[in-house]
Amino acid sequence: MSFRSTVHVQALALACASALPLLAHAAPQATDLDEVVVTANRTAVTVNDALAPVEVIDAEQIRRSQARSLPDLLRGRAGISLSNQGGAGKLTTLFLRGAESDHVLVLVDGVRIGSATSGLASLQDLPVDLIDRVEIVRGPRSSLYGADAIGGVIQVFTRRDRNGFAPRVSVGGGSNGLNEFSTGFGGRSGRAWFGADYSYSHTQGIDACSGYLDPVTFDGAGCFIAPGSQPDRDGYTRDALSVRGGIEFDEQWSLEGHALRNEGDNEFDGDFTDRAKTVQQVVGGKLRWHPNSRVDLHLTAGRNTDASDNYLGDTYLDYFSTYRDSATLQGDFGLAEKHLLSIGLDWLDDSVSSTTQYDETSRDNKAAFVQYQGRFGAQSLEASVRRDDNEQFGGHTTGSAAWGIEFAHGWRITAGYGSAFKAPTFNELYYPFFGNADLHPEESETWELGTAWRGDTFNVRLDAFTTDVDDLIAFDAAIGLPNNVERARMRGAELGIDTTVADWTINGAISYLDTENRSGFYAGNELARRAKQSARVDVDRAFGKFRLGVTAAGEGSRFDDVANTRRLGGYGTLDLRAEYAITPALTVQARVANVFDRDYETVAFYNQAGREWFLTLRYAPVN
């Protein structure tokens, strides 16, 4: 990290930190920082003890938000920027801390997901009705997870019922012909637990794209050749099923398994393809041996299927299917009180099946990692190193270290460093007449500094970072193929606040991001589709059987292209929500999204929904 970068990051951190005591006095119960997370360190640690910046969205927050999709739930949160191509079910890419959308590792119940051809995880196809919890870790995690975790890791946990039998059902509807239904059950009998949930959603959608591609100048959005050739609604239908179960054989041995399958039918705008039938499937299991308080061994395995059949109208065109098989053997060993050593072996195999002929259709990756976590009085230390051996690009070593110290009645300072990498996708390596099999991984280094204050009723955390990425893959005109030709820098800061004021629960986040392309013809330009500023505030309060809530979210302007010639304006939206408990088990929820009917775009020429309303009736007996 250069001296100039250090000065910028530290100056921003100090400026924001100076305001924290003033904010603390403004609040008179905040997020429980003793809540346990597992994604940050691949072991259980509380939010308060995690040195990495983490955020947890639990089941109560998900239900209370009335979010209609996973992108809807994530939008505006610290470090996150989303780009959507035309409404519900359409391609949604996520940038975390300014990193590329394929530089974020996404897990579902511990299983790595994402397309091996495009490198993207289909966030829009993960049904929020079946999600129990989301953990967001900001910053590099390749030293624990390997490739893809340059910007961070997002893990989605499906529903888990570990107590008495719990049936549930919900039905809802809303604007643009939305119809939704979900039902399920879960519970426990003796040492065994089980559950199943089904979710259905259909919307007529909006007109996804209003742009066109000029066949002479090639100017435009690229969704049409002929102007206005598809001025229609672009609908989306999905059916999703989640099943899981497990058994504790005794105090030492346990076994569990889970499966999630989502089938989608997605319409969009385009002259060459305008419909896709998709499958997103995750299957996994875990065997655990916990002989005593100092030893914990577990073996996990899983498979992710990411598939689509593509059409133009009713005419079948082609298909792409990718499969990710993975397995991990990990041991966690307590060396002494507050000192933990983790050792693990990872295996990953990516394969492709498609009507498009690739030169190679599979590759595997073997890895070993070790991590130390320790606490010395008020100080905490973490260090990890990992070695990956990939069949296509060979060996790669990554490492990370973090330090923290607590002082002065609730204050804490953290500092960290991490290296990370991103393996080239099958499209970049082998796509006919486009791929370059000589590509090597993109590499990054990140430095970060954080400060946090925890009070009885007020929690605040500020994190500043700078990331340099080398060997970015981009099209190289000199060879007519993708090549490792670019470098980029991302730096910024994130401020998060959780508090309660006069019985109003307030959760807020503000992010600042500065990106720069540092090589080639576009050196000095901002990276495309990253907003410099973003913010989100959720405010909720219960009045007996009533609950009211507000979500305000917005982003600053951004450029849609690498040349920085097409600017998209900033925007802000306001959502209102309410719910009423008819009985302890029966609740009606109502939500109005984008109350002021703001017209905005996150990808040029691709439309976003205006004002929408939703109404849901939920039945869920309390255990």
GIWO-V613876 format. One record per residue. PHI is phi in degrees with one decimal (* if undefined). OMEGA is omega in whole degrees, 0 to 359 (none if undefined). NEAR is the number of other ideal C-beta (glycine too) atoms within 12 Angstrom. Layout:
# GIWO-V613876
<<PHI | OMEGA | NEAR> <PHI | OMEGA | NEAR>>
This chain:
# GIWO-V613876
<<* | 181 | 26> <-71.2 | 178 | 15> <-61.1 | 181 | 11> <-63.2 | 178 | 14> <-62.5 | 180 | 28> <-61.0 | 181 | 20> <-62.4 | 180 | 17> <-61.4 | 182 | 26> <-66.0 | 182 | 36> <-68.4 | 179 | 28> <-64.0 | 178 | 19> <-64.8 | 179 | 31> <-61.5 | 182 | 35> <-68.4 | 180 | 19> <-63.9 | 179 | 18> <-71.9 | 182 | 33> <-62.7 | 181 | 29> <-65.1 | 180 | 14> <-89.7 | 187 | 21> <-63.3 | 179 | 32> <-60.4 | 179 | 20> <-64.7 | 178 | 15> <-66.0 | 182 | 28> <-61.7 | 181 | 27> <-71.7 | 181 | 16> <-79.7 | 185 | 19> <-106.5 | 178 | 28> <-84.1 | none | 17> <* | 187 | 19> <-94.4 | 181 | 33> <-55.1 | 180 | 35> <-73.2 | 181 | 20> <-78.8 | 174 | 30> <-86.3 | 177 | 17> <-64.0 | 186 | 27> <-88.9 | 173 | 23> <-121.7 | 182 | 34> <-122.0 | 186 | 32> <-75.2 | 187 | 39> <-60.8 | 186 | 43> <-120.2 | 186 | 39> <60.9 | 172 | 41> <-141.0 | 182 | 30> <-73.5 | 177 | 23> <-150.5 | 180 | 34> <-74.8 | 177 | 23> <-56.7 | 182 | 35> <-67.2 | 183 | 29> <-87.1 | 181 | 32> <-66.8 | 178 | 41> <-80.5 | 176 | 45> <-77.6 | 174 | 48> <-67.1 | 182 | 49> <-128.9 | 174 | 42> <-138.4 | 179 | 44> <-117.0 | 172 | 38> <-111.9 | 187 | 39> <-90.7 | 185 | 25> <-59.4 | 180 | 27> <-66.6 | 178 | 20> <-65.3 | 178 | 30> <-62.4 | 180 | 30> <-63.3 | 183 | 31> <-67.9 | 182 | 30> <-70.6 | 184 | 40> <58.2 | 178 | 41> <-63.4 | 182 | 36> <-94.0 | 182 | 39> <-156.3 | 177 | 41> <-64.6 | 175 | 43> <-58.6 | 177 | 38> <-62.0 | 179 | 38> <-69.3 | 186 | 41> <-89.9 | 190 | 43> <-59.0 | 176 | 42> <79.3 | 181 | 41> <-73.8 | 189 | 44> <-52.6 | 176 | 43> <80.9 | 187 | 48> <-106.5 | 172 | 46> <-131.0 | 184 | 50> <-117.8 | 172 | 37> <-125.6 | 185 | 36> <-121.5 | 183 | 36> <-104.8 | 166 | 38> <110.9 | 172 | 41> <106.6 | 187 | 42> <-60.2 | 176 | 47> <82.0 | 182 | 46> <-83.3 | 183 | 43> <-51.6 | 179 | 38> <-126.0 | 179 | 37> <-106.0 | 184 | 36> <-118.4 | 174 | 43> <-110.6 | 179 | 41> <-112.2 | 184 | 48> <56.8 | 177 | 53> <81.4 | 179 | 47> <-68.7 | 179 | 46> <-56.2 | 182 | 38> <-65.1 | 175 | 40> <-97.8 | 175 | 34> <-102.0 | 179 | 47> <-119.8 | 178 | 45> <-82.5 | 179 | 46> <-117.8 | 179 | 46> <-118.5 | 170 | 41> <-123.6 | 182 | 49> <51.5 | 177 | 42> <85.9 | 182 | 38> <-99.8 | 179 | 39> <-67.8 | 178 | 45> <-120.6 | 178 | 43> <130.0 | 180 | 43> <-77.6 | 177 | 37> <-74.0 | 178 | 47> <-85.5 | 182 | 35> <-92.1 | 184 | 25> <83.8 | 185 | 35> <-100.9 | 172 | 34> <-95.2 | 183 | 41> <-81.8 | 182 | 43> <-59.4 | 183 | 41> <-67.6 | 181 | 38> <-101.0 | 176 | 49> <-97.4 | 188 | 46> <-68.2 | 183 | 47> <-66.4 | 179 | 41> <-60.7 | 184 | 42> <-100.8 | 183 | 46> <-96.3 | 179 | 39> <-99.5 | 189 | 34> <-169.7 | 175 | 32> <-131.3 | 175 | 37> <-115.3 | 181 | 41> <-115.8 | 177 | 41> <-116.3 | 181 | 44> <-98.2 | 180 | 48> <111.9 | 187 | 55> <-65.2 | 178 | 51> <-138.5 | 179 | 52> <-65.2 | 181 | 43> <-67.8 | 175 | 47> <-114.3 | 187 | 48> <-113.8 | 181 | 45> <84.7 | 187 | 43> <-61.7 | 171 | 46> <90.6 | 189 | 46> <-90.9 | 177 | 46> <-77.9 | 180 | 48> <-83.4 | 181 | 47> <152.0 | 182 | 49> <-133.7 | 173 | 49> <-121.2 | 178 | 46> <-117.6 | 178 | 39> <-106.2 | 177 | 43> <-110.9 | 177 | 33> <-77.3 | 186 | 44> <-55.5 | 176 | 41> <-136.3 | 176 | 28> <-119.9 | 184 | 32> <-112.5 | 182 | 24> <-108.6 | 181 | 15> <-67.9 | 182 | 15> <-59.6 | 185 | 18> <-137.9 | 173 | 28> <-82.1 | 178 | 23> <-158.4 | 178 | 34> <-158.3 | 175 | 26> <-144.7 | 177 | 35> <-141.6 | 184 | 25> <-157.1 | 179 | 30> <-161.1 | 180 | 26> <179.2 | 184 | 28> <-61.9 | 178 | 27> <55.8 | 175 | 30> <65.3 | 181 | 20> <-75.3 | 172 | 35> <-132.8 | 182 | 25> <-135.6 | 177 | 36> <-151.8 | 175 | 26> <-146.7 | 177 | 35> <-154.1 | 180 | 27> <-179.9 | 178 | 35> <-154.7 | 176 | 28> <-167.9 | 179 | 35> <175.2 | 184 | 25> <-141.7 | 175 | 22> <-137.1 | 183 | 18> <63.4 | 180 | 11> <-91.5 | 183 | 18> <-106.4 | 173 | 21> <-130.8 | 190 | 29> <-158.4 | 176 | 28> <176.0 | 176 | 36> <-154.3 | 178 | 29> <-141.0 | 177 | 39> <-126.0 | 180 | 29> <-138.7 | 178 | 39> <-130.0 | 176 | 31> <-147.9 | 175 | 42> <-140.9 | 174 | 27> <-136.3 | 175 | 36> <-72.5 | 175 | 26> <74.6 | 177 | 34> <-120.7 | 173 | 36> <-71.2 | 192 | 30> <-65.5 | 188 | 41> <-136.7 | 180 | 40> <-109.6 | 183 | 28> <-100.7 | 178 | 32> <-153.6 | 177 | 27> <-109.8 | 178 | 24> <-72.6 | 185 | 15> <-69.0 | 180 | 14> <-95.3 | 182 | 9> <-91.9 | 183 | 8> <60.0 | 176 | 11> <-91.0 | 177 | 19> <134.4 | 186 | 27> <-82.7 | 178 | 30> <90.2 | 180 | 25> <-90.2 | 177 | 35> <-136.1 | 164 | 29> <-96.5 | 179 | 22> <-86.5 | 179 | 17> <-57.7 | 176 | 21> <63.9 | 186 | 18> <-76.0 | 180 | 22> <-138.9 | 179 | 29> <-81.8 | 186 | 19> <-131.7 | 172 | 22> <-75.9 | 179 | 26> <-116.5 | 188 | 37> <-84.0 | 180 | 30> <-151.1 | 177 | 43> <-130.0 | 177 | 31> <-140.9 | 171 | 40> <-125.3 | 183 | 29> <-134.7 | 179 | 40> <-134.6 | 177 | 31> <-126.6 | 176 | 43> <-131.9 | 180 | 29> <-159.9 | 178 | 37> <-173.7 | 179 | 29> <-166.6 | 179 | 30> <-146.5 | 173 | 22> <-100.4 | 184 | 22> <-65.6 | 177 | 17> <-160.9 | 182 | 13> <-72.6 | 184 | 13> <-108.9 | 188 | 18> <-109.6 | 174 | 21> <-147.5 | 181 | 26> <-140.4 | 178 | 25> <-144.6 | 179 | 33> <-146.6 | 181 | 29> <-153.7 | 177 | 39> <-150.5 | 177 | 30> <-134.8 | 177 | 42> <-134.9 | 177 | 33> <-123.2 | 175 | 46> <-111.4 | 183 | 30> <-122.3 | 173 | 39> <-127.4 | 192 | 28> <-117.1 | 175 | 41> <-102.9 | 178 | 37> <-148.3 | 184 | 41> <-105.1 | 178 | 41> <171.3 | 180 | 34> <-86.4 | 184 | 23> <-106.6 | 174 | 21> <-155.9 | 184 | 25> <-142.2 | 179 | 28> <-157.6 | 177 | 33> <-140.5 | 170 | 35> <-102.6 | 191 | 30> <-115.8 | 173 | 38> <-132.7 | 173 | 31> <-124.1 | 186 | 45> <-132.6 | 178 | 33> <-132.4 | 178 | 46> <-130.2 | 181 | 30> <-159.1 | 178 | 35> <-154.9 | 183 | 28> <-146.3 | 173 | 31> <-112.9 | 185 | 25> <-124.6 | 174 | 29> <-125.4 | 184 | 23> <-129.1 | 188 | 24> <-69.4 | 179 | 17> <-158.1 | 186 | 13> <-69.4 | 184 | 14> <-106.4 | 182 | 17> <-129.5 | 177 | 21> <-141.6 | 179 | 29> <-115.2 | 175 | 26> <-147.6 | 177 | 31> <-117.3 | 180 | 27> <-123.9 | 178 | 32> <-151.2 | 180 | 30> <-166.5 | 176 | 34> <-140.1 | 172 | 30> <-113.8 | 175 | 42> <-112.5 | 177 | 35> <-125.6 | 189 | 43> <-138.2 | 175 | 32> <-150.1 | 168 | 35> <-104.5 | 189 | 26> <-111.8 | 187 | 28> <-134.8 | 163 | 23> <-118.5 | 191 | 21> <65.1 | 178 | 16> <-100.8 | 182 | 11> <-90.6 | 180 | 13> <-70.7 | 182 | 16> <-112.2 | 185 | 22> <-164.8 | 177 | 21> <-143.4 | 172 | 23> <-132.3 | 175 | 34> <-134.6 | 175 | 31> <-125.6 | 183 | 41> <-130.8 | 177 | 35> <-122.5 | 176 | 44> <-101.0 | 184 | 27> <-141.8 | 176 | 39> <-152.3 | 180 | 29> <-141.1 | 169 | 36> <-117.2 | 184 | 25> <-132.3 | 175 | 35> <-124.1 | 178 | 28> <-115.2 | 188 | 33> <-126.3 | 177 | 25> <-78.3 | 181 | 22> <-74.9 | 178 | 17> <-165.5 | 179 | 15> <-60.5 | 179 | 11> <69.6 | 175 | 18> <-133.9 | 187 | 20> <-131.2 | 176 | 34> <-115.5 | 179 | 26> <-117.0 | 179 | 38> <-129.6 | 183 | 28> <-147.4 | 174 | 35> <-123.9 | 179 | 27> <-118.6 | 173 | 36> <-136.2 | 180 | 27> <-139.4 | 176 | 37> <-129.3 | 176 | 27> <-102.5 | 177 | 41> <-143.1 | 185 | 27> <-127.4 | 171 | 34> <-129.5 | 188 | 24> <-159.3 | 171 | 29> <-69.2 | 173 | 16> <-78.3 | 184 | 24> <-89.5 | 177 | 16> <-95.6 | 177 | 30> <-62.7 | 175 | 20> <-128.2 | 183 | 25> <-122.1 | 177 | 24> <-158.8 | 173 | 23> <-159.5 | 178 | 33> <-121.6 | 181 | 25> <-140.6 | 176 | 36> <-114.4 | 184 | 26> <-150.7 | 172 | 35> <-133.9 | 180 | 28> <-141.4 | 176 | 34> <-141.6 | 181 | 28> <-139.7 | 174 | 37> <-118.0 | 173 | 31> <-129.5 | 181 | 37> <-146.5 | 178 | 26> <-130.6 | 181 | 24> <-125.7 | 183 | 16> <62.8 | 181 | 12> <-85.7 | 184 | 18> <-104.9 | 177 | 20> <-125.9 | 181 | 33> <-140.7 | 174 | 27> <-132.9 | 176 | 40> <-150.7 | 181 | 27> <-148.6 | 176 | 42> <-144.4 | 183 | 26> <-143.8 | 176 | 38> <-122.7 | 178 | 25> <-106.3 | 175 | 38> <-122.9 | 185 | 24> <-101.5 | 183 | 29> <-59.6 | 184 | 20> <-95.7 | 187 | 33> <-112.5 | 173 | 32> <81.1 | 186 | 19> <-85.9 | 179 | 20> <-153.8 | 181 | 30> <-115.2 | 177 | 24> <-131.0 | 180 | 38> <-150.3 | 177 | 29> <-153.3 | 177 | 41> <-150.5 | 179 | 29> <-144.5 | 181 | 42> <-137.4 | 177 | 27> <-144.7 | 178 | 36> <-141.4 | 178 | 22> <-102.5 | 181 | 24> <-162.2 | 168 | 15> <50.8 | 169 | 16> <57.6 | 173 | 13> <107.6 | 179 | 24> <-83.1 | 174 | 25> <-148.3 | 174 | 33> <-117.9 | 177 | 30> <-129.5 | 175 | 36> <-144.7 | 183 | 33> <-156.5 | 176 | 40> <-139.1 | 176 | 31> <-155.0 | 172 | 46> <-104.7 | 183 | 35> <-153.0 | 179 | 46> <-152.4 | 178 | 45> <-130.2 | 178 | 42> <-76.5 | 177 | 43> <-60.6 | 178 | 39> <-81.5 | 177 | 39> <-64.4 | 176 | 41> <-63.3 | 181 | 31> <-68.2 | 183 | 36> <-89.4 | 196 | 36> <-130.4 | 183 | 31> <-60.7 | 185 | 28> <-53.4 | 178 | 16> <64.6 | 180 | 14> <-134.7 | 186 | 25> <-72.6 | 179 | 30> <-130.7 | 185 | 30> <-70.7 | 180 | 21> <-92.2 | 179 | 19> <-63.1 | 172 | 33> <-124.3 | 189 | 28> <-62.9 | 168 | 36> <-75.8 | 186 | 41> <-125.9 | 181 | 31> <-143.4 | 170 | 43> <-132.4 | 181 | 32> <-128.9 | 171 | 49> <-117.5 | 179 | 35> <-144.1 | 180 | 44> <-137.7 | 182 | 40> <-136.3 | 172 | 39> <-140.4 | 182 | 38> <-144.2 | 175 | 42> <-134.3 | 181 | 38> <-119.1 | 176 | 30> <-113.5 | 180 | 28> <-66.3 | 184 | 16> <-131.5 | 184 | 27> <-150.2 | 178 | 33> <-128.1 | 179 | 36> <-144.6 | 178 | 41> <-142.8 | 177 | 47> <-123.7 | 179 | 40> <-130.6 | 176 | 48> <-119.8 | 186 | 45> <-150.6 | 168 | 50> <-141.7 | 183 | 41> <-128.4 | 174 | 47> <-113.0 | 181 | 34> <-117.2 | 178 | 39> <-111.3 | 176 | 25> <60.7 | 175 | 27> <-58.7 | 182 | 41> <-86.8 | 179 | 37> <-148.1 | 180 | 31> <-69.3 | 181 | 22> <-107.5 | 184 | 22> <-63.4 | 183 | 12> <-65.9 | 180 | 13> <-116.1 | 179 | 16> <69.7 | 183 | 12> <-143.5 | 172 | 26> <-66.3 | 183 | 31> <-153.2 | 177 | 28> <-83.0 | 190 | 29> <-122.0 | 188 | 28> <-119.8 | 172 | 29> <-129.9 | 181 | 28> <-147.1 | 175 | 42> <-131.0 | 174 | 38> <-126.2 | 175 | 47> <-142.7 | 182 | 42> <175.4 | 181 | 46> <-150.7 | 180 | 41> <-133.6 | 179 | 47> <-118.8 | 179 | 37> <-123.3 | 183 | 44> <-134.1 | 173 | 39> <-131.3 | 181 | 39> <-160.7 | 174 | 33> <-133.0 | 180 | 26> <-127.6 | 179 | 24> <51.1 | 178 | 13> <72.0 | 174 | 19> <-93.2 | 176 | 25> <-85.7 | 184 | 31> <-124.0 | 174 | 34> <-125.0 | 183 | 39> <-137.1 | 177 | 36> <-146.8 | 175 | 39> <-129.2 | 181 | 35> <-127.4 | 173 | 44> <-124.1 | 184 | 36> <-138.7 | 176 | 41> <-124.5 | 182 | 28> <-117.6 | 179 | 38> <-150.3 | 168 | 31> <-76.8 | 191 | 29> <-113.1 | 180 | 25> <-157.3 | 173 | 24> <74.0 | 184 | 22> <-62.3 | 184 | 17> <-101.4 | 178 | 26> <-56.3 | 182 | 19> <94.5 | 179 | 18> <-78.9 | 173 | 25> <-76.7 | 175 | 33> <-71.3 | 187 | 44> <-68.3 | 170 | 32> <68.2 | 173 | 36> <-109.4 | 177 | 46> <-80.5 | 178 | 41> <-68.4 | 182 | 29> <-123.5 | 173 | 27> <-149.7 | 182 | 41> <-156.3 | 175 | 35> <-151.5 | 176 | 41> <-134.9 | 174 | 31> <-113.3 | 180 | 38> <-127.1 | 183 | 29> <-139.8 | 174 | 31> <-154.7 | 176 | 22> <-99.1 | 174 | 20> <-123.2 | 184 | 15> <66.0 | 180 | 11> <-81.3 | 179 | 16> <-95.3 | 170 | 19> <-140.5 | 178 | 30> <-119.1 | 180 | 27> <-152.9 | 179 | 33> <-136.9 | 171 | 30> <-125.5 | 174 | 37> <-112.9 | 181 | 30> <-141.0 | 180 | 42> <-164.7 | 177 | 30> <-139.9 | 176 | 38> <-77.4 | 181 | 27> <-69.8 | 179 | 24> <-152.1 | 172 | 35> <-96.0 | 182 | 27> <-88.7 | 186 | 30> <-131.7 | 183 | 24> <-68.8 | 179 | 27> <-77.6 | 181 | 19> <58.8 | 178 | 24> <-102.7 | 182 | 15> <-118.4 | 182 | 24> <-98.0 | 173 | 21> <-101.3 | 182 | 32> <-69.3 | 175 | 20> <-70.1 | 182 | 22> <-153.6 | 174 | 29> <-145.4 | 178 | 25> <-127.3 | 178 | 33> <-127.4 | 177 | 26> <-114.4 | 175 | 39> <-115.4 | 179 | 28> <-144.5 | 179 | 33> <-150.1 | 174 | 28> <-148.3 | 180 | 32> <-135.7 | 179 | 22> <-86.4 | 178 | 22> <-62.3 | 170 | 15> <-136.6 | 177 | 15> <-57.3 | 183 | 13> <-101.1 | 188 | 18> <-118.1 | 184 | 22> <-131.6 | 172 | 31> <-110.4 | 182 | 25> <-121.8 | 177 | 37> <-137.2 | 181 | 27> <-146.3 | 170 | 36> <-119.2 | 181 | 27> <-99.8 | 180 | 37> <51.5 | 187 | 31> <-52.1 | 184 | 21> <-91.3 | 172 | 18> <56.4 | 181 | 18> <-68.3 | 177 | 25> <-102.0 | 183 | 17> <-153.2 | 178 | 29> <-134.8 | 171 | 33> <-108.8 | 169 | 43> <-135.6 | 187 | 35> <-55.6 | 176 | 32> <74.5 | 178 | 29> <-94.3 | 188 | 36> <-78.4 | 171 | 32> <-118.5 | 182 | 39> <-63.8 | 173 | 41> <-83.4 | 179 | 22> <-64.5 | 179 | 23> <-135.3 | 176 | 33> <-124.4 | 180 | 27> <-141.3 | 178 | 38> <-137.8 | 185 | 26> <-136.0 | 173 | 35> <-112.7 | 184 | 26> <-120.5 | 174 | 33> <-123.4 | 181 | 25> <-152.4 | 180 | 31> <-59.4 | 178 | 21> <-80.7 | 180 | 15> <-67.6 | none | 17>>
